[in-house]
Amino acid sequence: MGGAKTGRVGPLRTAGRGSLSALAVALFASGCTASAATSGPTNVVTPTQPASRTATATVAPPVPAALYPLTNLPGPPNAATKPVIAVMVHSGPTAVGLGRADVIYEEFDGTASFRVIALYQSNAAPVVGPVIDTRPVDGYLLGVLDPVVVSTGGPKGFIAQLDANKVVDASALAHPTLYHQPGPFVTTASFVPFAHPGTVPPIFTFASSGSGPGVKGVKVTGSVVIAVPGYPAQTWTYDAKTGLWREPAMPWIPPVTNLVVQKVAYHTVLLHHPTGQAVQTAKVFGTGAASVLSSGVLITCQWRKAGAGAVTNYFDRNGIVVQFRAGRTAVLLAPAGTTVKVVG
């Protein structure tokens, strides 16, 4: 495991910071304005009435609300220093706890179901799972956040890559009592004590309250179909009343405010030697095409990530940064051949 850091870097956009079974439910059963000052009656001074010498109280200006860096939603004063717990989850009908996540990544690894990387910071999740193994993309994608990574473990090489990217490996191999069978399932609060102290940087650029993405896009009044080769198409529908995108065919994936289709290269890695069992893993460094869905608009853009210590930035064709709305974000790490089509 990587050594503890003395702190995290602040929110610079290019810098890193230093059906759940009844049995599973039973396991865990035993286990979040300042008002404006109003004027009082006016004390009118007349020749027959001496001026009042009553002291006037000074009203302090309202204190800006602290914001959670992963969602830009209001939180307590310590919102920026609460640690990130990253849980590797098997996607499918048995998945639980994703509705408490701030950010959800989908990696299409060539197996029957894509894997989910769920980030928890603003909310604790009493039950999350089923938890799965770590993959090389985890450290590369999450190193900038210095999170506690929750997984069932993995080959020595995969664990070494986590350590090299300065994340906290809290896998079932090291902490088996925190993983509850069947599943396994976990509670995120159990992993907070392992976190490094410091400030969490924002990983998206957020728009000011009430404003749009800041760049031009195509207005979506119906749905968007995302076709990933080898997987069932995902049909996301925008609800203008709530400002949320939903995929009804995947009820275990919660509604999101921002939906990103980030096209990346994939390469093959061995899971087991010498059996030769292999999977695909995403490459998240460099640059590539992306589509951002936010505020009912589809924006065609580019993504760029310089390295493990950098966040992923999204720009339109003119180099203007795409601004996300405050709320939950889902990022699909989409392989070559993925298409995004507006319907309805």
Secondary structure by P-SEA (a helix, b strand, c coil): cccccccccccccccccccccaaaaaaaaaccccccccccccccccccccccccbbbbbccccccccccccccccccccccbbbbbbbccccccccccccccbbbbbbccccbbbbbcccccccccccccbbbbcccccccccccccccccccccaaaaaaaaaacccccccccccccccccccccccccccccccbbbbbbccccccccccccbbbbbbcbbbbbbcccccbbbbbbcccccccccccccccccccbbbbbbbbbbbbbccccccbbbbbbbccbbbbbccccccbbbbbbbbbccccccbbbbccccbbbbbcccbbbbbbccccbbbbbcc
